[in-house]
Each structure stands twice: as C-alpha cells, then as structure tokens.
C-alpha cells in the first residue's frame, strides 16, 4: 500500500503514477475534495473560478503525457494565452509567444532576437526542469552520468550562448530587461508573471533565472483552466483504483525507529499501514511536524528550518455581470490575462510592501478573465485577480479594516483600466495569504509551498540532501510543489517524486 | 625612437593595485613607470591633510583584506606599513540602548545576551562556520579565477583542485556555501540569529559598495567577502593603517621604488596607444608620449577600455560587455575634523569608540534607506559606518582633537536629477548625514571644525572611479570570478595585446586587497613574450 498525503495536482499526479505502476494507492487530504488551489471554487451565485492560479502555461505536459489524461476529458488550447499590459495614453501591448504587438518597431525586433536566444537554450533548460536533480553529496554512476549529460548539453550551446547564460542566470530581471528593451510596459509584462511565489521585486538577483525557466518552458494551457486538469487527474486515479479519504489531515507519519523505515500514517485516530508514503505537503510540515523529532539527522532538520514559504500574493475572485472591457475598445474580446503594472518600478514598489509587511499603496494586478457559461452566466465573467506584495500578517493584521482597504485599492486599480467595472461587480471573495494558509493548508500562505528563489531551486529544492525526493526515512518521499521543479511547474514534482519512489 | 621602449611596463594609475603590480614587476627586474594623475599616490587608498593638522583617510578608511603574502613579498612592514587593529564594533540605538561587539568574544556574548540569549549562544558556532567558509574561499581570492566551462587540461586541473577543496568539508558546509552564493544577507542571518540588533549591523557587510539591499539575494556572498578579512592571520579583524589608509599605499610605493620602479605624480594619462592591436605606450594629459613594451591599467574597466583605449580598437562584443558592466556607485563619504571626542548619549565614555560605529538600527531601517536610492534619491536616513582613527593613532590629529570618517550608504550616483547635479545637492547630503548622527550625538554640530563631503559624483571626478563605485564595478555574482570584468577576459589580459588590467575590476575584486595587482603581475611575468 502506498499513501499519498495531499490531493493537489502534485499529489494526484504522484498517485496516478504509482497506481499506473501497479501499486494500490490511498490519497489523504484535509480538504473535502481534490485539487487544492487548482480546484474549481464557486464563490458567488452562478460564479466560480476554475482554480486560483493564473499561471496555467507551465504544466509539465511532457511528464504527465504517460498518464493519458486526454482520454479523461482533458484538452489543450490550440494557442498560448496572450498577456496584455495596460499603458497610460496608449492601447495595451500584447505579448503572444513569439510576437509582441503595440511596441516600437525597435523593441519588436529586439524581442524577436531575444526569443531566438531563448529558443536556442530551451532544450537545455527544459531538460533540467523535467529531470530529477542529480545527487551531488555522494553521487552514484547515474548521477555522474546525469551531471555529465547536463554539462554536455550546456557545452553544446556554444561558447557565446553558454557564457551569456552563465552571465545572466544570477542577474536581476531589472538589469536584464534594461539591457534589452526600452518599452516599460513590455519589461513589466515579461517580469510580472515570475514574481508570484517570490518575496522580491524585479531588482532582485535570481528573477532572471525565473524568467529563463518560464520563457523556455511555457506552452498552452488546458481548456477550462486548471480545474479541468484536476478533474481529469481524479478520473484517471479512480480508473486506476486509487481511493481517497477527504476531510482528514494526517496527524503523524508512523516510523519504525530502529530501521528508520516508514510504517504508515496516523489519520483520524486510525493507523493506516503503508510501505510507501509520498507527501505532496510542504517539506517542512512533512518532516518537522509529521515526523517524530529526533529521527532526522541534525543537518537535515537545520536545512528544513531555513525553508522559506512566506506568502506574497492575495487573490480576489470577482463576479462581473458583464464581461469587462479593459483598455478601452481595443482588442477587448481577446484579453484573457492582463497586468496593470506600467513599469518595473511599479512592480518593485509593490514588492517593497512585503519587506515591511504592509499593504502595497499601489497594488499591481495580474487579472485572469474567465468568460462563458461554465464559470459565469452568459455575458458575465469571473475575474481571478492576483495582487503581489501582500504578506501573511505582520502589521497588516487581517481585520475587516485591512480587508476592505485592500479591496478598495484593487477596485481603484481595476476602475483605472476599465471605467465602470465596479458597477458590474455582483459578488467577490478575498483570499489573503492568511486565508490561503487556513483554508488550503498552505503554510505561510504560500501558493507553491516554498518561495521561488535561487537558493530554493533545483538541487536546493528543498535542500541538497532532499532534492532527489527521497528522505532519510526509508519509504518516505517528497513529491510536492516544494520539490523540483515545483512552484508553478505543475505536475513535475508529483511525477518525478513518484518515479523515484517506484525505483527505490 | 630609441628611447621609445625604455620601459618594460607602464602602469596607468597609482592606486594600491597599480602600485602592487608595479612593485612585483620591479622586484622581478622589470623597468617600470607608474603614472598617477593626482599629486599623491594611493588612488582611493589615500591620506591627505585636507584641513591643517588633520589627516583624513579621504575615501577608503579601514583595511581588512590586504593579503598577508603580499605584505611579506613586498616587505611592507619594512617600508612603513603599521596596522592597528579595530578593537570593537559599536551599535548605538535610537531608543537609548546600545550593543558593542569586542575582540574578546566572552565580552561580546555578554553584550549580545542583553538582547538575546539564543543569539549569544549561537555566536561561537557562527564564527566557527564563517571561518570555515572563509578558509574555503581564500584560495579563490588568492589565485586567478578558474573557468568552469573550459575543457583545457590546465583549467580542469585547477577545477579539480577546487573540487578537492570542496570535498574536504562535510555536507551541510557545502549547502551553506551554495546558499551563501545566492541568498540575501538577511535570510542567511535569519537562519542563525533572532535579534535585529545583531543581524542589522552584520547584514550591512553584504551591501557595502553594491546597489542592493540587505534583503536582496546575492548579498550573503558580499557579506562573506568582507568576512575574509584577516590581519596577521587573525580572522575577521579589521584595522587602520597608521597615518591613515594612505599608509598602505605609501608602503607599497616605497617598496616599488626600492625595487627600482619610477613613480610620477601629476602625470595623468589621456590615452593608451594601440598600434596593430598592440598597446605600445600612453599619451599624457600634457601631450607627452611614453612608450613601453607592456601597459598595465590599474583603473576601472570602463575608464580603461572606453576612456583610454577607445572602442575602435576593441571587438564589438567586448565593447558591449564593458558597457553592460555595472558600476552604480551607491555610497558617499563625509570626513570631519572634530574639536573633541564625540559622546554618544546611549553610552558615554570612549572605550567603544576605538573601533567602528554602525548607524544601522534595524533591518527595515536599512531597507528603507535602499528604497530611497532605488527611486533616485539619497537615503533620508542612511546607513553610516563611522570610525574615529585618531583615538588610536596620534599622528593624524592634534592632541585632544579628532578625525571622524563617515562612510554613507545609500548615495546613488544616478539621482533623478542626473548625476551632474550632485554638486547642488552635496551640502544637503552632508546635512542629512550630520542630522542622522545628531540623533545619537546631540552636540555633534558644536564639535565640527571642518567638513568634507564626497558624493559619488565627486568620487568619480576626483578619483577616476566610474560612477563613484568604490570597487571598480559592483560585486554581484555576474561580475565576479571568471566573469570579472567579463567572461573570457578574467585573467588580467585584454583583447589588446600587451595591455593588462590590474585594478579592482579584475578578479578577485574590490577592497584593499592587492590581489588583482599581484596576480596581474604574476600573469605578466609568466606570459610568453609576444
């Protein structure tokens, strides 16, 4: 018997991968249904959000392909979702894969060269994202081979691209973008998506690395949003005989102290026996809260205590009786996702608020618009609004005053780019990082169970000793968003973690 | 043209690295000429009597990184170098409390435990870990940067040596080091300590000379860069040079002269002559041409290549790389002549004034200071690092009087009004610094006999440091090691044959270290003539 803790996308992907290999699998989740933040969330009469995450372009399709989810109702958009960036006194610019519209011709040309560079390094980056990080403490033959393979792929980029990649990988996005483009809106539109999940602004080192990862791996999203991916995963799991236990959080992981081997999980006063436990919960909660103290080596505990998962984003779901027309009449029907930041400085100022645990004066919004009859009545729309720069607590102290202040500031920003929108709002739901923590079991209120930062990626996600999904406890594995590739690279950690467990 | 090649090497710029390079070359028997634009040698490591009777360490004010092997090789003690260790590190707080870290660790633990027992208990372990990491990093700053992507046997041997060095430590140490490269100073210190009173003054080491905040990723490395300081083998010990920081430069200059180098001051270079892709000499500001087999620049990369050489003599890609190389000076300096020793309200007396004094009362304070700079103005309440070297060195001020040196961050070079408008804001900047100090020393204004204010613009104009960056370019990960100043050219050579780079814009970077100059000389002496 294999137990999977957590039924979010990673947990479901892990469960399906294990079941497909013939294991009998039982999934435990404290919530009453599967999907976590990716599940469909009804929030007003006739309105729902097909998942809370706005970034649907980074699903690891290449790793999920073996699960055959398309047979269970999953389909993919034919084209990538375009990103619109609002401007003052000019129509929004539109970033759409290989093209950008609405900027000066010089910028459009530089953008093409820039994309060409990204295309050249894409194979290398994708390989890193879609493979388990090699063991570097005591590397075995396969680890050395994998390191050599990745080294070889890096070398094959040629001197020029390789050195450029090494140069920029630690650069702040602010500097990298400054070297390339002159349009403030273009720079903001390219950087804004990677700030969710970080506590920093564009001036922080490492933001370029996040951009490189995103720009070389993004693709089309699932039709119907992440909720459709969740639905397909649940159906596939059920077909494979996976059983679920909802509404009960695991109380502890049972371990044989002599052999340091997992025995099962204590849940709802019941001992569930298992030879494999795969946790999609965050690494610190799994190993520090659920494992009895003293069973882990001292240095592993130390590393986990340093694991950072500070919430950075609040989400407001907004029900609009009529679909909003952002940026005037221009291209209005095609706007599916838009950003309100005009410049990198706007994004930086919003992120500054995190440092002081205060509310951003001028929030920067990432708005996903869901039209149609599934998530809103005909003619209406559901808006999923992400606000970067909002912390879990601190001086904000989430009372009603703070909530209504944040709502007002979001409303003012929306009104700026879509005059009259406030009159069409018929309902809303505000989820602060505090709410995400309480309602979605996300410690710190962090959407990805661990900040995206250079020292928390790849070999260091969640730490050098734990980045190969296995733990010092035999039979206990990590396969959540706090493991590589983690974050918004949905499904990757679940599949790679489960594969590692199967090979052990 | 018989006299044309009478010098084996010309060193452009008589800063401490240029002088170090010259001394090593002269010691190896080369005929060397050092050309310095100002009337004194030392560059930013200089002592000057700006106000009668008071000697300021005008720019650089403490010495920590000067390599012991250079002190030995160049016999600097014999040539007048005398180091006086800093005895303490004092943090006054606006609420009347204060903390002082002493060279005596038991005493420090006592002070720290007033704020946090936990932190006091962590200190020995922290010091142990940092010195362990420091030992790991030291070979990196004492040898040329290995190129991690090369397949050449010599490079691989260098990498293997480093690899073995890596292996000598256990697992968590390795994690620590990887983290150190990419973390913010605050995140790193958060893993050890709880009290801001300890963390804030420690974290500032991570931002000195960079345009980053203490919460910016990558600053943990800069923190380590400053932790590598050693005087006579003692770790994390900073010191003053007797007679001011110029004492270091003067000792190196004396050593260079002893070995036969010729040093000319008030001999500014206008141009580095390039013929057929080779450096052949220099043109002085007065129009004189001097020829040499080799030319070494102790100046920063932008001044050297885009100022003295000219982009027409350089490959386009190299010009792009040098244009992208970031300076962004972020600090200024206020030097004061004082009528008497200042008294801090929170801790009267003078015992704690013989080391450095940090105005860094909290992490948020430091971040707000950075925020001001990000949006184009100097900090309304800056981080200030104060030293009063006259408390331990009687040669720099009249009896009973004192010299107070204030390093101030942030003062961004690129203010909203444009850097050329800094002179109009100079005195306002100086007033802000004094206002800040006044919150801790209420009568400071009554004590001031003379005040010298240096903005980043002044530092650029007077000392030739591009954009006022004290390290010849930011110490960020993309500008360190094999990428300093740019990948492919981190071994002191340049795309122009016979032209070498020996300043802080070369590996291992800034601070009064001497390594770039010494390693450049070593590379030149080992190079086959061409």
Interface residues (C-beta under 8 A of the other chain):
Chain A: X136 X137 X154 X155 X162 X163 X166 X167 X168 X169 X170 X171 X175 X179 X200 X203 X204 X205 X206 X299 X302 X303 X305 X306 X308 X345 X348 X349 X352 X355 X356 X453 X454 X455 X459 X460 X463 X464 X465
Chain B: X148 X149 X151 X171 X172 X174 X175 X178 X179 X181 X182 X183 X187 X190 X191 X212 X215 X216 X217 X218 X324 X326 X364 X367 X371 X374 X375 X476 X477 X478 X483 X487 X488
